[in-house]
Amino acid sequence: MLRNNLIRTEEYFYHVTTRSKHQEWFPIPLNKVWEISIEAFFSAQAKCPAIVSQYVLMSNHYHMLIRTPRSDVDQFIHFFNTTFNNMLDDGFRWSLISNEKHFKKVFCYIYQNPRRANLVERCEYYPYSTLFYTSRHLQIPFPFVSLEHLESDLNMINRYFLKFDKIIEL
């Protein structure tokens, strides 16, 4: 399957996701993978500055909302993914978030992943997510842009469940 050519910009955020090898669960406990991902952020950040708005680590993939001031999202993701010691597929999927409506949709979609997988009752309860940290007013262990309107964002994330491009109120 052909991939779209990467659109390089510093202006907009990207929704980036990478799966584990063969889409299998990570071969080590998720809390260890979380620690590796924190190390990966610092390692990649030292080479390619980036602004992360969201990060959610699942059992066989991750989702990230990221902007790179030097228009080098591919380089950041390359450096980030190589820290995982061959646990991730070589490529990554991306979409450019160029308007507010799309941003809100992706914002909810990323944080709802653990809820969709029936891992938690509320999105902010999932411990391998930046939402977990911001909802508890904890320092996030890597460069991160925090939510401006936490309460209204939490209500939006937990109230509306996005499925097949339709918004379903729960």
C-alpha positions as CSV (number, residue, x, y, z in Angstrom):
1,M,0.0,0.0,0.0
2,L,1.3,3.4,-0.9
3,R,1.8,6.0,1.8
4,N,1.0,9.6,1.5
5,N,4.0,11.9,1.3
6,L,4.5,13.5,4.6
7,I,3.4,17.2,4.8
8,R,6.1,19.0,6.8
9,T,4.9,21.9,8.8
10,E,5.6,23.6,12.1
11,E,2.2,25.3,12.1
12,Y,-0.1,22.4,12.9
13,F,-0.2,19.3,15.2
14,Y,0.0,15.8,13.8
15,H,-1.8,12.8,15.1
16,V,0.8,10.1,15.1
17,T,0.4,6.4,15.9
18,T,2.8,3.5,15.7
19,R,1.9,-0.2,16.4
20,S,4.0,-2.9,18.0
21,K,5.7,-5.5,15.8
22,H,3.0,-7.8,14.2
23,Q,0.4,-5.8,16.3
24,E,1.1,-8.1,19.2
25,W,1.1,-6.9,22.8
26,F,4.4,-5.5,24.0
27,P,6.6,-8.3,25.3
28,I,7.2,-6.6,28.6
29,P,4.8,-5.1,31.2
30,L,3.1,-1.9,30.1
31,N,4.6,0.1,33.1
32,K,8.1,-0.8,31.8
33,V,7.0,0.3,28.2
34,W,5.8,3.6,29.8
35,E,9.2,4.1,31.4
36,I,10.9,3.4,28.0
37,S,8.5,5.9,26.3
38,I,9.5,8.6,28.9
39,E,13.2,7.9,28.1
40,A,12.3,8.0,24.4
41,F,10.8,11.5,24.7
42,F,13.9,12.9,26.3
43,S,16.2,11.2,23.8
44,A,14.2,12.4,20.8
45,Q,13.6,15.8,22.3
46,A,17.4,16.3,22.6
47,K,17.7,15.8,18.8
48,C,14.5,17.3,17.5
49,P,12.5,19.7,19.7
50,A,8.8,18.9,19.8
51,I,5.6,19.9,21.6
52,V,3.4,17.1,22.7
53,S,-0.2,17.8,23.5
54,Q,-1.3,14.2,24.1
55,Y,0.2,10.8,24.5
56,V,-1.6,7.5,25.3
57,L,0.3,4.2,25.4
58,M,-1.8,1.1,24.8
59,S,-0.9,-2.6,25.0
60,N,0.2,-2.7,21.3
61,H,0.5,0.9,20.1
62,Y,0.6,4.5,21.0
63,H,-1.2,7.7,20.0
64,M,0.5,11.1,20.1
65,L,-0.6,14.6,19.2
66,I,2.6,16.5,18.4
67,R,3.9,19.6,16.8
68,T,7.6,20.1,15.7
69,P,8.9,23.6,15.4
70,R,11.5,22.6,12.8
71,S,8.9,20.7,10.6
72,D,10.7,17.4,11.3
73,V,8.0,15.2,12.8
74,D,9.4,12.2,11.0
75,Q,12.8,12.7,12.5
76,F,11.3,13.1,16.0
77,I,9.2,9.9,15.6
78,H,12.2,8.0,14.2
79,F,14.3,8.9,17.3
80,F,11.4,8.3,19.6
81,N,10.6,4.8,18.1
82,T,14.2,3.6,18.0
83,T,14.4,3.9,21.8
84,F,11.8,1.1,22.0
85,N,14.4,-1.5,21.1
86,N,12.6,-3.1,18.1
87,M,9.3,-3.4,19.8
88,L,7.6,-1.1,17.3
89,D,6.9,-1.4,13.5
90,D,9.3,0.6,11.4
91,G,6.6,3.0,10.0
92,F,4.2,5.4,11.6
93,R,0.8,6.6,10.6
94,W,0.0,10.3,10.7
95,S,-2.7,12.9,10.0
96,L,-2.3,16.6,9.9
97,I,-4.7,18.5,12.2
98,S,-5.3,21.8,10.4
99,N,-8.5,23.1,12.0
100,E,-10.2,23.3,15.4
101,K,-13.0,20.8,14.6
102,H,-10.5,18.1,13.6
103,F,-8.4,18.9,16.6
104,K,-11.3,18.4,19.0
105,K,-12.2,15.2,17.3
106,V,-8.7,13.7,17.5
107,F,-8.3,15.1,21.0
108,C,-11.3,13.0,22.2
109,Y,-10.4,10.0,20.0
110,I,-6.8,9.7,21.5
111,Y,-7.9,10.0,25.1
112,Q,-10.9,7.6,24.6
113,N,-8.7,4.7,23.4
114,P,-8.5,3.1,26.9
115,R,-12.2,3.6,27.4
116,R,-13.0,2.0,24.0
117,A,-10.9,-1.0,25.0
118,N,-12.9,-1.2,28.3
119,L,-9.8,-0.7,30.4
120,V,-11.2,2.2,32.5
121,E,-14.6,3.7,33.3
122,R,-13.4,7.2,32.7
123,C,-10.6,8.3,30.3
124,E,-8.6,10.1,33.0
125,Y,-8.2,6.9,35.1
126,Y,-5.9,5.3,32.5
127,P,-2.4,5.6,34.0
128,Y,-0.4,5.5,30.7
129,S,-1.8,8.7,29.4
130,T,-1.0,12.4,29.7
131,L,-4.6,12.9,30.8
132,F,-4.0,10.8,33.9
133,Y,-1.2,13.3,34.9
134,T,-3.1,16.5,34.1
135,S,-6.3,15.4,35.8
136,R,-4.4,14.8,39.0
137,H,-2.3,18.0,38.6
138,L,0.9,15.9,38.5
139,Q,4.0,16.9,36.6
140,I,4.2,15.0,33.3
141,P,7.7,13.5,32.9
142,F,8.4,14.9,29.4
143,P,7.8,18.1,27.4
144,F,4.1,18.6,27.3
145,V,1.5,21.3,26.6
146,S,-1.2,21.0,29.3
147,L,-4.9,21.4,28.9
148,E,-6.2,24.9,29.4
149,H,-9.8,24.0,30.4
150,L,-9.4,20.8,32.2
151,E,-12.9,20.4,33.6
152,S,-14.7,21.1,30.4
153,D,-12.2,19.0,28.4
154,L,-12.8,16.1,30.8
155,N,-16.5,16.4,30.4
156,M,-16.2,16.5,26.6
157,I,-13.9,13.5,26.5
158,N,-16.0,11.4,28.8
159,R,-19.4,12.5,27.5
160,Y,-19.0,12.1,23.8
161,F,-17.8,8.8,22.4
162,L,-16.5,9.0,18.8
163,K,-17.2,6.1,16.6
164,F,-17.0,5.9,12.8
165,D,-17.0,9.7,12.5
166,K,-20.3,10.0,14.4
167,I,-20.6,11.6,17.9
168,I,-22.7,9.4,20.2
169,E,-23.7,10.9,23.6
170,L,-23.2,8.4,26.4
